[in-house]
Amino acid sequence: MLDGQSVIVIAKLALLLALTCSVAAAASVDLGNGFMDHGVATPVSNHRGTVATVDGDGRNVVLVWLFDHTGGYALLVIDAETGESKELPMPFPPRGDCPYASILSSKNRFYTHFASHFVEYDPAAGEFTFFHQTSPGMAMSMTEDDNGVIWSASYPQSGVCSYNPATGEFRDYGQVYKQNWAQYPRAIATDDTGWLYFGVGSTASQIIALNPETGEAMPILAEEERVQAYPTVYRDQNGKVYAMAGPDKTDAWIELYEGTATKIGTLAERNPKRYIAESQSLFHRSFPDGKVLKSCDLTQRKMVVEDPATGATKELEFDYSSDGAHLMGMATAPNGTIAGGTAFPMRFFNYKPETDEWVNHACMGQWNIVQPGKDRFYVGMYTSGGLLEWDPAREWAPTVAGNPDSNPLLIHASSHPTLMRPTCLLVHPDGKTLVLGGTPGYGHTGGGMLIFDLETKTPTLIPDEELLLYHSLNSVVDIADGNLLVGSTVAAGSGGERKADNSELYIFDLATKKIEWHEAVIPGVGGFNAMCKGPGDLVFIFADRRQFLVFDTVKREIVHQENTEATFGATNSQQGPRVFAQSPEGDIYILFVKGIASLNPETFEITMLAESPVPIGPGGDYLNGRIYFGSGSHLYSYELPK
């Protein structure tokens, strides 16, 4: 549920963050039964909205919504003169959710809405002064009307709430506009009569008008006027609201007032009314006394405040608690270490088992799926669908697009929107071919396949129309005769509409770049989430994390099928999960949420070796007799029986 950004934005962000690096001892803890906890990979949090304001004593303070792998767990309040800080835990359980929108009101109160709760923080009182449970969802946009009422519009089905801080009245209008896809209401405004308008995207844009008295909601756009985009909706200084269906519809502006929509064509002049409100990227820098918050770095735990009147700047240290960032993809690197990425923030981590030491760097992109090669380590990135190549034998050098000395090196900048959220990455045994797959951009359905030639540095991006329409790659392995076996998913891109009923297996010819065969081998499958080559022509597969299949690629049929739900439960999960792990000797292991199992490749028998003391999340790889995996923000390992 994160807004897609261009690779240029990602590159700029990576450059800003790449100045920071940390090295630390892990102090691993023995959990018993062969399991070790190696600690937190990235022990920092991410901001989900930051504002400069004043407290009840008129002192400049900075307010930060804090987010780690547990969700939006607290509000951080930092004194902008001393750096002294305090945390206020959220007055409701975050349940893994976090702010996607917030607003600092004209009355100097800070609001957000997530985990199905609306909440108010009053800097003057120094405490949360209101919260209320809401219809399911989290706000994607918030605004304030002319009477000081705070409004929110929420994902996934256009929930609307309002709160009047003067009277204490809270109203939940419920989900006012239903679609068969998850909606992102990213723009919101009220006119000076109190009517509310918000725009939803991005599968098919729509603008909704809501009567604040009756709660009646009306779509403004006719079906033929809807486009794959996020609408623009803004409040003008003249008291009216203006909107358009998408960013390229500049000749089709709509004037909205008292619930009436008037098509006006081109908008000659725009005078937006300003609010301190934004998505999770909100960073309001101006203090009321004119000083400016130049930076607030949660990684370094430092902030810089500037006084424009004198030109003086002050750097302040502050502190806060964090349980660390989510672990994403991880694998054994060619140098005998465990490497991967975290989000949020986007960081690279490298754990060295021999010294029990961590190295942590800012990195480009979210490392959704990682895969080692012979002497390189490859990364498929969200949100760009780009590729990185890391050489563990060289010094780390921050990734800069176009800089050949970068390490990791950006070898393919973007596959967006054809491929945005990678889920599988194959380093082909020919030594020169990478195959990347995943779901498409926000609001799209059907993801493509990226084939990258490492020798010529040439990408070939094949859209779903040339593969299986409305399907995306979910898993892939190489098989005989230069072919690939691919498992699809019918899941759409985030906020997209599912348009196919059943995932399929298909055999893809790398030479001709065409599908030779495809079939929905079992009914009702959402996605084939994992594959591993077995003996001969066999491939081991998991479908929907619970159906274990053995597929014969020559006969093109299932030769064994087993539901693991009752016995072992579901396989581990992450965007690029790495369910199977193999030893150099060819032993095959399976990561389930509840534990680690072995697979007999001849009899297909699965044996649980040990139940994990923590739920197993992202996997997973073998190194020196241990299986490494993640759970939350921690890296763990299990010592295999001798």
C-alpha positions in Angstrom: 0.0 0.0 0.0 2.9 2.3 -0.8 2.8 4.9 -3.6 5.1 4.0 -6.5 7.9 6.4 -7.2 10.2 6.7 -10.2 13.7 5.3 -10.2 15.0 8.8 -10.3 13.3 9.5 -6.9 14.7 6.3 -5.6 18.2 7.2 -6.8 18.1 10.6 -5.1 16.8 9.1 -1.9 19.6 6.5 -2.0 22.2 9.2 -2.4 20.9 11.2 0.5 20.9 8.1 2.8 24.1 6.5 1.5 26.2 8.7 3.7 25.5 6.5 6.6 27.0 3.2 7.5 27.3 1.2 10.7 29.3 -1.7 11.9 28.3 -3.5 15.1 28.7 -6.7 17.1 25.7 -8.9 17.0 26.0 -10.7 20.4 24.0 -13.7 19.2 21.7 -15.4 21.7 21.3 -19.2 21.9 17.6 -19.9 22.0 18.0 -23.7 22.5 17.1 -26.6 20.2 19.6 -25.5 17.6 18.1 -22.0 17.1 20.1 -18.7 17.4 18.9 -15.1 17.5 21.5 -13.0 15.7 19.8 -9.7 16.6 18.2 -6.8 14.7 19.5 -6.2 11.2 18.5 -2.5 11.0 17.9 -1.1 14.5 16.2 2.1 13.4 12.7 3.3 12.7 11.2 5.3 9.8 9.2 8.5 10.0 5.6 8.4 8.7 5.0 12.2 9.1 7.1 14.9 10.7 6.1 18.4 11.6 7.8 21.4 13.2 5.6 23.2 15.7 5.4 24.5 19.3 4.3 23.0 22.6 2.2 24.4 25.4 5.1 26.5 26.7 5.8 28.0 23.3 9.0 25.9 22.8 9.8 24.7 19.4 9.2 20.9 19.1 9.3 18.3 16.3 6.6 15.6 16.2 7.4 12.4 14.4 5.2 9.4 13.8 7.5 6.4 14.4 7.2 3.2 12.4 9.1 -0.1 12.8 8.3 -3.7 12.0 5.5 -3.7 14.6 3.7 -0.8 13.0 3.2 2.8 13.9 4.0 2.3 17.5 4.6 5.8 18.9 4.8 9.6 18.5 8.2 11.0 19.1 8.4 14.6 20.5 11.7 16.3 20.3 12.7 19.6 21.9 14.2 21.7 19.1 16.4 23.6 21.4 17.9 20.8 23.5 17.3 17.6 21.6 15.5 16.1 24.7 12.9 13.7 23.5 10.0 11.6 24.8 7.9 8.9 23.2 4.2 8.5 23.6 3.0 5.0 22.7 -0.1 4.9 20.5 -3.3 4.6 22.5 -4.4 1.6 20.4 -2.6 -1.4 19.1 -1.0 -0.7 15.7 -1.4 -4.3 14.5 1.4 -3.8 11.9 -0.3 -0.8 10.3 1.1 2.8 10.2 0.2 6.3 9.1 -0.2 7.0 5.4 -1.6 10.5 5.9 -1.6 13.1 8.7 -2.4 16.8 9.3 -1.3 19.5 11.6 -4.5 21.6 12.1 -5.0 25.3 12.4 -5.5 24.7 16.2 -2.0 23.1 16.3 -3.2 19.6 16.8 -1.6 16.6 15.0 -3.9 13.9 13.6 -3.6 10.6 11.8 -5.8 7.6 11.1 -4.5 4.1 10.8 -5.1 0.6 12.2 -8.9 1.5 12.1 -8.4 4.3 14.7 -8.6 8.0 14.4 -6.3 9.9 16.8 -5.5 13.5 18.0 -2.3 14.7 19.7 -2.3 18.1 21.3 1.2 19.5 21.7 0.0 22.1 24.2 -1.3 19.3 26.5 1.6 17.0 25.6 -0.7 14.0 25.2 -3.1 12.2 23.0 -6.4 13.9 23.7 -8.8 11.9 21.5 -8.9 8.6 19.7 -11.8 6.5 18.2 -12.2 3.2 16.5 -13.3 3.5 12.8 -14.5 1.3 9.9 -11.6 -0.9 8.8 -8.8 0.9 7.1 -6.2 3.7 7.2 -6.4 7.2 5.9 -4.8 8.0 2.6 -5.6 11.7 2.8 -6.8 14.2 5.5 -8.0 17.8 5.5 -9.6 20.5 7.7 -12.8 22.3 6.7 -13.7 25.9 7.4 -15.2 25.1 10.7 -12.1 23.3 12.0 -13.6 19.8 11.5 -10.9 17.2 10.6 -11.7 14.8 7.8 -10.1 11.5 6.6 -10.7 9.3 3.6 -9.4 5.7 4.0 -8.1 2.7 2.2 -9.4 0.1 1.1 -13.0 1.0 0.4 -13.4 4.8 0.7 -14.1 5.0 4.4 -14.9 8.6 5.6 -14.6 10.0 9.1 -14.9 13.4 10.6 -14.0 14.9 14.0 -15.0 18.3 15.4 -12.4 19.1 18.1 -14.5 22.0 19.4 -17.5 19.8 20.2 -15.9 16.4 20.5 -18.3 15.0 17.9 -16.9 12.1 15.9 -18.8 10.7 12.9 -17.9 7.5 11.0 -19.7 7.6 7.7 -18.5 4.1 6.9 -17.3 2.9 3.5 -19.1 5.1 1.1 -18.0 3.9 -2.3 -17.3 0.2 -3.0 -15.3 -1.4 -5.8 -13.9 -4.9 -6.4 -10.3 -3.5 -5.9 -8.6 -1.7 -3.1 -8.9 2.0 -3.4 -6.4 4.7 -2.6 -8.2 8.0 -1.8 -5.1 10.1 -2.1 -6.7 13.6 -2.5 -9.3 15.3 -0.3 -10.9 18.7 0.1 -14.0 20.5 1.4 -15.7 23.6 -0.1 -16.7 26.5 2.1 -20.2 25.1 2.5 -18.8 22.0 4.1 -19.3 19.5 1.3 -16.5 16.9 1.1 -14.8 15.7 -2.1 -12.1 13.1 -2.5 -10.4 11.3 -5.3 -9.7 7.5 -5.5 -7.3 5.6 -7.7 -5.6 4.1 -9.3 -7.3 1.2 -11.2 -10.0 3.5 -12.4 -10.1 7.1 -11.1 -13.2 8.4 -9.4 -14.2 11.6 -7.6 -16.7 11.3 -4.8 -18.9 14.1 -3.4 -20.2 13.6 0.2 -23.0 15.5 1.9 -21.8 16.1 5.4 -25.3 16.2 6.8 -26.9 13.2 5.2 -23.8 11.1 4.5 -24.9 10.5 1.0 -22.0 9.9 -1.4 -22.1 10.5 -5.1 -19.6 9.5 -7.8 -18.8 12.4 -10.1 -17.1 10.8 -13.1 -19.1 8.7 -15.6 -17.6 5.3 -16.3 -16.2 6.4 -19.7 -14.4 9.4 -18.0 -12.5 7.2 -15.5 -8.8 6.5 -16.2 -6.0 4.5 -14.7 -4.6 7.2 -12.4 -5.0 9.1 -9.2 -7.3 12.1 -9.5 -6.4 15.6 -8.5 -8.7 17.3 -6.0 -7.9 20.6 -4.3 -9.5 23.4 -2.4 -9.1 26.9 -3.9 -9.0 30.2 -2.1 -12.3 31.1 -3.7 -14.0 28.5 -1.5 -14.7 26.0 -4.3 -13.0 22.7 -5.0 -11.4 21.8 -8.3 -10.7 18.3 -9.6 -9.6 16.3 -12.7 -9.7 12.6 -13.4 -6.0 12.2 -13.9 -2.8 14.2 -14.3 -3.1 14.4 -18.1 -6.7 15.6 -18.0 -5.7 19.3 -17.8 -8.4 20.3 -20.3 -11.1 18.6 -18.3 -11.2 20.3 -15.0 -14.4 20.0 -12.8 -15.6 22.7 -10.5 -17.2 21.3 -7.3 -19.5 23.3 -5.0 -22.4 22.4 -2.8 -22.3 18.9 -4.2 -22.7 20.1 -7.8 -20.1 19.3 -10.5 -19.5 21.7 -13.4 -17.2 20.9 -16.2 -15.1 24.0 -17.0 -12.4 22.6 -19.3 -9.0 24.4 -18.8 -8.4 26.0 -15.4 -6.9 29.4 -16.0 -5.7 30.1 -12.5 -5.1 28.0 -9.4 -4.9 29.5 -5.9 -4.8 26.5 -3.6 -5.6 26.9 0.1 -2.7 25.7 2.0 -2.8 23.0 4.7 -0.1 21.2 6.6 -1.2 17.8 5.4 0.3 15.2 3.2 0.8 11.4 2.8 3.3 9.5 4.9 6.0 11.7 3.3 4.8 14.8 5.3 7.8 16.9 6.4 6.7 20.3 7.6 9.9 22.3 8.3 8.8 25.8 9.4 8.5 26.6 13.1 6.1 29.4 14.1 9.0 31.7 15.1 10.6 31.4 11.6 13.2 28.8 12.4 13.5 25.9 10.0 13.9 22.2 10.6 16.6 21.4 8.0 16.8 17.7 8.7 15.6 15.0 11.2 17.6 11.8 10.7 16.2 8.8 12.6 19.2 6.7 11.5 21.9 9.0 12.9 19.5 10.3 15.6 20.4 13.8 14.8 18.5 16.9 13.6 19.5 20.3 12.3 17.6 23.5 13.0 18.4 26.8 11.2 17.6 30.3 12.1 17.3 32.2 8.8 17.4 35.6 10.7 21.0 34.9 11.8 22.1 32.1 9.4 23.1 30.0 12.4 22.4 26.3 12.5 22.3 24.0 15.5 22.8 20.2 15.3 21.1 18.3 18.0 21.3 14.7 19.0 18.1 12.9 20.2 17.2 9.3 21.0 14.2 7.0 20.7 13.4 3.3 21.0 13.0 1.0 18.0 12.5 -2.7 17.5 14.0 -2.4 14.0 12.9 -2.5 10.4 11.2 -5.3 8.5 13.5 -7.9 6.9 12.9 -8.3 3.2 14.9 -10.6 1.0 18.0 -12.4 2.3 20.4 -15.1 1.0 23.9 -16.4 1.4 26.4 -14.2 -0.4 29.3 -15.5 -2.4 31.7 -14.4 0.4 30.1 -16.7 3.0 28.0 -14.1 4.7 24.2 -13.5 5.0 23.1 -10.4 3.0 19.8 -8.8 2.3 17.7 -5.7 2.8 15.2 -4.1 5.2 12.2 -1.7 4.9 11.5 0.9 6.2 14.1 2.5 6.0 15.6 0.9 2.9 18.9 -0.5 4.2 21.4 -3.2 3.2 22.5 -5.6 5.9 25.4 -8.1 6.0 25.8 -10.6 8.8 29.2 -12.3 9.2 28.8 -15.5 11.2 32.5 -16.0 11.7 32.9 -12.8 13.7 29.2 -12.4 14.8 29.3 -8.9 13.3 26.8 -6.7 11.4 27.4 -4.2 8.6 24.6 -1.9 7.6 24.4 0.6 4.8 21.8 2.8 3.2 20.8 1.3 -0.1 18.9 2.0 -3.3 15.4 0.6 -3.4 13.6 -2.0 -1.4 15.4 -5.3 -1.7 12.4 -7.5 -2.4 14.1 -10.6 -3.8 17.8 -11.4 -3.7 19.8 -14.2 -5.4 23.5 -15.1 -5.3 25.5 -15.8 -8.4 28.9 -17.3 -8.8 30.8 -14.2 -7.4 28.0 -11.6 -7.4 24.8 -11.0 -5.5 21.7 -9.8 -7.4 18.8 -7.8 -6.2 15.3 -7.2 -7.6 14.0 -3.8 -6.3 10.6 -2.4 -5.4 9.3 0.1 -6.6 11.3 0.4 -9.8 11.5 -3.3 -10.8 15.2 -2.6 -11.3 18.2 -4.8 -10.8 21.4 -4.3 -8.7 24.6 -6.3 -8.8 26.7 -6.4 -5.6 30.3 -7.5 -5.6 31.1 -8.7 -2.1 34.9 -8.7 -2.9 34.9 -4.9 -3.4 34.4 -2.0 -1.1 30.8 -0.8 -0.7 30.2 2.4 -2.8 26.8 4.0 -2.7 24.7 3.2 -5.8 24.4 6.2 -8.2 22.6 5.8 -11.5 25.2 6.0 -14.3 28.2 5.6 -12.0 30.1 2.4 -13.1 32.1 2.5 -9.8 29.0 2.0 -7.7 28.9 -1.2 -5.6 26.1 -2.3 -5.8 25.9 -1.4 -9.4 22.6 -0.4 -10.9 22.4 -2.6 -14.0 18.8 -2.0 -14.9 17.0 1.1 -13.7 13.3 0.4 -14.1 10.7 -2.0 -15.4 7.9 0.1 -14.0 4.9 -0.2 -14.5 5.2 -3.6 -16.3 7.0 -5.0 -13.2 7.1 -3.1 -10.0 7.0 -5.5 -7.0 9.5 -8.4 -7.7 8.8 -11.8 -6.2 11.2 -14.1 -8.0 14.7 -13.8 -9.4 16.6 -16.5 -11.3 20.3 -16.5 -11.9 20.5 -18.8 -14.9 23.2 -21.5 -14.9 24.4 -20.2 -18.3 26.1 -17.5 -16.2 24.8 -14.6 -18.3 21.1 -14.5 -17.9 18.9 -13.0 -15.1 15.1 -13.5 -15.0 13.1 -11.2 -12.8 9.3 -11.5 -12.2 6.6 -9.9 -10.1 3.5 -7.9 -10.0 3.0 -4.6 -11.9 2.5 -1.0 -10.8 -0.2 0.4 -8.6 -3.7 -0.1 -10.2 -2.4 -2.4 -13.0 -3.2 -6.0 -13.6 -0.7 -8.5 -15.1 3.1 -8.3 -14.6 5.8 -8.9 -17.0 9.1 -10.9 -17.2 12.5 -9.1 -17.3 15.3 -11.0 -19.1 18.6 -9.4 -18.5 21.8 -10.3 -20.4 24.8 -9.8 -18.1 27.3 -9.9 -21.0 25.7 -7.3 -23.3 23.9 -5.5 -20.4 20.7 -5.7 -22.5 17.2 -5.9 -20.9 14.2 -7.5 -22.6 11.0 -6.7 -20.9 8.0 -8.9 -21.9 4.5 -7.7 -20.8 1.8 -10.0 -19.6 0.0 -9.6 -23.0 2.8 -11.7 -24.5 2.8 -14.2 -21.7 -0.5 -14.9 -19.9 -2.9 -12.0 -19.9 -3.6 -10.6 -16.4 -1.1 -13.0 -14.7 2.2 -12.2 -13.1 5.3 -14.3 -12.5 5.3 -15.7 -8.9 8.1 -18.3 -9.2 10.6 -19.6 -11.8 13.3 -22.3 -12.3 15.4 -23.3 -15.2 14.7 -26.7 -16.8 16.0 -28.8 -19.7 16.6 -27.5 -23.3 17.0 -23.8 -22.3 13.5 -23.5 -21.0 12.0 -22.1 -17.9 9.2 -23.4 -15.7 7.1 -20.5 -14.4 4.4 -20.4 -11.8 2.0 -17.5 -12.2 -0.1 -15.5 -9.7 -3.5 -13.9 -10.5 -2.9 -11.2 -7.8 -3.0 -7.7 -9.3 -0.6 -4.9 -8.6 -1.4 -3.0 -5.3 -4.8 -1.5 -5.6 -5.4 -3.3 -8.9 -8.3 -5.5 -10.0 -8.0 -9.2 -10.2 -9.1 -10.2 -13.7 -8.1 -13.9 -14.0 -9.5 -16.8 -12.1 -6.8 -19.4 -11.8 -3.0 -19.3 -11.7 -1.1 -21.5 -14.2 2.2 -23.2 -14.8 3.9 -22.6 -18.1 7.0 -23.6 -19.9 8.8 -20.7 -21.5 11.5 -21.0 -24.2 14.3 -18.6 -23.5 15.6 -18.7 -27.1 12.3 -17.8 -28.8 10.9 -15.9 -25.8 7.6 -17.6 -26.2 5.4 -19.9 -24.1 5.5 -23.5 -25.3 2.8 -24.9 -22.9 0.6 -23.6 -20.1 -2.1 -25.1 -18.0 -4.1 -24.5 -14.8 -2.9 -27.7 -13.3 -5.0 -27.5 -10.2 -8.2 -25.4 -9.6 -8.5 -22.4 -7.4 -4.9 -21.5 -7.1 -4.0 -17.8 -6.4 -0.3 -18.2 -6.9 2.5 -20.7 -7.2 4.7 -19.1 -4.6 7.8 -21.3 -4.6 9.8 -23.7 -6.9 12.9 -25.9 -6.5 14.5 -28.2 -9.0 14.4 -31.9 -8.0 16.0 -35.0 -9.5 15.7 -35.6 -13.2 12.8 -33.7 -14.7 11.0 -33.1 -11.5 10.3 -29.7 -9.9 9.0 -29.2 -6.3 6.4 -26.5 -6.1 4.2 -24.8 -3.4 0.8 -23.3 -4.4 -0.9 -20.8 -2.1 1.7 -21.7 0.6 -0.2 -25.0 1.5 -0.3 -27.2 -1.6 2.9 -29.2 -2.1 3.3 -30.4 -5.7 5.8 -32.5 -7.6 5.6 -31.6 -11.3 7.2 -33.7 -14.1 8.3 -31.2 -16.7 8.5 -33.8 -19.5 5.1 -35.4 -18.9 3.8 -32.0 -17.9 1.7 -33.4 -15.1 1.6 -33.5 -11.3 3.0 -36.7 -10.0 2.5 -36.0 -6.3 0.2 -33.6 -4.4 -0.1 -33.0 -0.6 -1.8 -30.4 1.5 0.5 -29.3 4.3 -2.1 -27.2 6.2 -2.9 -29.8 8.9 0.6 -31.2 9.3 3.1 -28.4 8.7 0.9 -25.3 8.2 1.8 -22.7 5.6 5.2 -21.9 4.1 7.0 -18.8 5.2 6.0 -15.5 3.6 7.5 -12.2 2.3 7.4 -10.5 -1.0 10.4 -12.6 -2.2 10.1 -15.4 0.4 12.7 -18.1 -0.6 10.8 -21.1 0.8 13.3 -23.7 -0.3 16.9 -23.9 0.9 19.5 -26.3 -0.4 22.9 -27.4 0.9 25.9 -27.7 -1.4 25.4 -31.5 -1.2 21.9 -31.1 -2.6 19.9 -31.6 0.6 16.6 -29.7 0.4 14.9 -27.9 3.3 11.5 -26.2 3.5 10.7 -23.1 5.6 7.3 -23.2 7.1 6.0 -20.5 9.4 6.1 -23.0 12.3 9.4 -24.6 11.7 12.1 -26.0 9.4 11.5 -29.3 7.5 13.6 -31.5 5.3 12.4 -33.0 1.9 13.3 -36.4 0.7 13.6 -35.9 -3.1 13.1 -39.5 -3.9 10.0 -40.3 -1.7 8.7 -36.7 -1.5 8.4 -37.2 2.2 8.5 -34.0 4.3 9.9 -34.2 7.8 9.7 -31.5 10.4 13.2 -31.1 11.9 12.4 -28.5 14.5 9.6 -26.1 15.4 10.8 -22.5 15.5 10.6 -20.4 18.7 9.5 -17.5 16.5 7.2 -17.4 13.4 9.5 -17.8 10.3 9.2 -14.9 7.9 11.5 -14.1 5.0 14.0 -16.8 4.1 16.0 -18.3 3.8 19.3 -20.0 2.9 21.9 -22.5 3.9 25.4 -21.6 5.2 27.8 -23.9 7.0 25.3 -26.3 8.4 22.7 -23.7 9.4 19.5 -22.4 7.9 19.2 -18.7 8.1 15.8 -16.9 8.2 14.1 -13.7 9.4 11.3 -13.0 11.7 10.1 -9.4 12.2 13.3 -7.4 12.4 15.6 -10.2 13.6 17.9 -12.6 11.8 17.8 -16.2 13.1 19.4 -19.5 12.2 18.9 -23.1 12.9 21.7 -25.7 13.2 20.8 -28.7 11.1 21.2 -32.2 12.7 24.6 -33.8 11.9 
